[in-house]
Amino acid sequence: MRLSSYILAATSAAALSVQPVQAQQALKDVTYVTEGLIAVGIAYELSEVCDDIDARLLRGIGYLNQLKSHAKGLGFSNAEIDAYTDDKAEQNRLEAIARARLKAMGATPGDEASHCAVGRSEIAKQTTIGYLLR
């Protein structure tokens, strides 16, 4: 077999063996995505309750696009991603998790000072939540 034939055969075999990435799990089970959405929700809540802290909107949009790109890289289609983010039950589930974490972090519902303290702490610690705030 000539070298060019070998290279052609090897290249063809490699090209045929490449298949699109297939999603192996439900999107709600992709920790990176769900944790990212929870962080965005917490950052949004902190910025809404604490007048001294603002959401970094462009960073937030960029971060949400990063989460979507990650999901697409795992093989999820735009339709699957949209179905997940539009699912009211899943939105409620993630919101409940975010509110419970906020409470565990020291934010008391309706108490601006506690939300401000949590927000400033997250900014100082340079967490994902803090990255989304200023």
C-alpha positions in Angstrom: 0.0 0.0 0.0 1.4 3.4 -1.0 1.8 6.0 1.7 -0.8 8.3 0.1 -3.3 5.4 0.0 -2.6 4.7 3.7 -3.1 8.3 4.7 -6.4 8.5 2.7 -7.6 5.3 4.2 -6.7 6.4 7.8 -8.2 9.9 7.2 -11.4 8.3 5.9 -11.7 5.9 8.8 -11.1 8.7 11.3 -13.7 10.9 9.6 -16.3 8.1 9.6 -15.7 7.4 13.2 -16.3 11.0 14.3 -19.9 11.3 15.4 -21.7 14.3 16.9 -21.7 14.4 20.7 -24.9 13.0 22.1 -26.4 14.2 25.3 -26.1 11.4 27.8 -28.2 12.9 30.6 -31.0 15.3 31.2 -30.0 19.0 31.1 -31.3 19.4 34.6 -28.6 16.9 35.7 -25.7 18.9 34.2 -24.2 20.4 37.4 -22.3 23.1 35.7 -25.4 24.4 34.0 -27.8 24.1 37.0 -25.2 25.6 39.4 -24.6 28.4 37.0 -28.3 29.2 36.7 -28.6 29.1 40.5 -25.7 31.6 40.8 -27.4 33.9 38.3 -30.6 33.7 40.3 -28.9 34.5 43.6 -27.0 37.4 42.0 -30.2 38.8 40.5 -32.0 38.5 43.9 -29.2 40.3 45.7 -29.1 43.1 43.2 -32.9 43.5 43.4 -33.1 43.7 47.2 -29.9 45.6 48.0 -29.9 49.1 46.5 -26.1 49.4 46.9 -25.4 46.4 44.6 -26.1 46.2 40.9 -26.1 43.3 38.5 -23.4 43.3 35.9 -25.8 42.8 33.0 -23.3 42.3 30.2 -21.3 39.8 32.4 -24.6 38.1 33.2 -25.6 37.7 29.5 -22.1 36.5 28.7 -22.2 34.0 31.5 -25.6 32.7 30.4 -24.2 32.3 26.9 -21.3 30.4 28.3 -23.8 28.0 30.0 -25.7 27.5 26.8 -22.4 26.9 24.9 -21.5 24.3 27.5 -24.9 22.5 27.1 -24.5 22.6 23.3 -21.0 21.2 23.6 -22.6 18.2 25.5 -24.9 17.6 22.5 -28.1 19.5 23.6 -29.9 21.2 20.8 -31.2 24.8 21.0 -34.7 23.4 21.3 -33.8 21.2 24.2 -32.0 24.1 26.0 -35.0 26.4 25.4 -37.4 23.7 26.6 -35.3 23.3 29.8 -35.1 27.1 30.5 -38.8 27.6 29.7 -39.9 24.7 32.0 -41.9 26.4 34.9 -41.4 23.4 37.2 -37.7 23.5 36.7 -37.6 27.3 37.2 -39.5 26.9 40.5 -37.1 24.1 41.6 -34.0 26.2 40.9 -35.6 29.3 42.5 -36.3 27.3 45.6 -32.7 26.1 45.7 -31.4 29.6 45.2 -33.6 31.0 48.0 -32.5 28.3 50.4 -28.9 29.0 49.6 -29.4 32.7 50.1 -30.9 32.0 53.5 -28.0 29.7 54.4 -25.6 32.5 53.4 -27.3 34.8 55.8 -29.8 36.7 53.7 -33.1 37.1 55.5 -36.1 37.5 53.2 -37.1 41.2 53.0 -34.0 42.4 54.9 -32.0 44.6 52.7 -29.0 44.9 55.0 -28.5 41.1 55.1 -28.7 40.9 51.3 -26.2 43.6 51.0 -23.9 41.9 53.4 -24.1 38.6 51.5 -23.6 40.4 48.2 -20.5 42.3 49.4 -19.1 39.1 50.8 -19.6 37.3 47.5 -17.9 40.1 45.6 -15.0 40.1 48.1 -14.6 36.3 47.8 -14.7 36.6 43.9 -17.2 33.8 43.6 -19.4 33.3 40.5 -22.1 35.2 42.3 -19.7 38.0 43.1 -18.5 38.1 39.5 -22.0 38.9 38.4 -22.3 41.8 40.8 -20.8 45.3 41.4 
